[in-house]
């Protein structure tokens, strides 16, 4: 029997437990952030688009999960609501590719690296250890998160799948 598999769209977060699977396909400059608690086998995955919320934090339809600097708070709050304390979490990051080429100096071409840096800074501030990452480069990725183990399977077209 295939475990329950749900995809997580851009700017969204989902929680999985007991072997449920979360997936994101076609990740470019976005960053996928996962939190996992080994004891309860519960985790969360956020599909983060941008590094910094300060330009939009006063907007009416503000979305915590769209930004690396606020997704951590949203994820820890959601998991705390399920009885999972922040101090029990570990994090993994995937994505942050430079999809527009390093030779292109405009701000859009640097958003992948900025997403990764902002996610790492937010994790550091929250005291959540980053235990694995597959970030940067210039190739898109897809990822599957397994809530029975916290394992991320990272797929890149033309390469062997990698587990982190």
Secondary structure, 3 states (H helix, E strand, C coil): CCCCEEECCCCCEEEEECCCEEEEEEECCCEEEEEEECCCCEEEEEEECECCCCCCCCCCCCCHHHEHHHHHHHHHHHHHCCCCCHHHCEEEEEECCCCCCCCCCCHHHHHHHHHHHHHHHHHHHHCCEEEEEEECCCCCEEEEEECCCCCEEEECCCCCCEEC
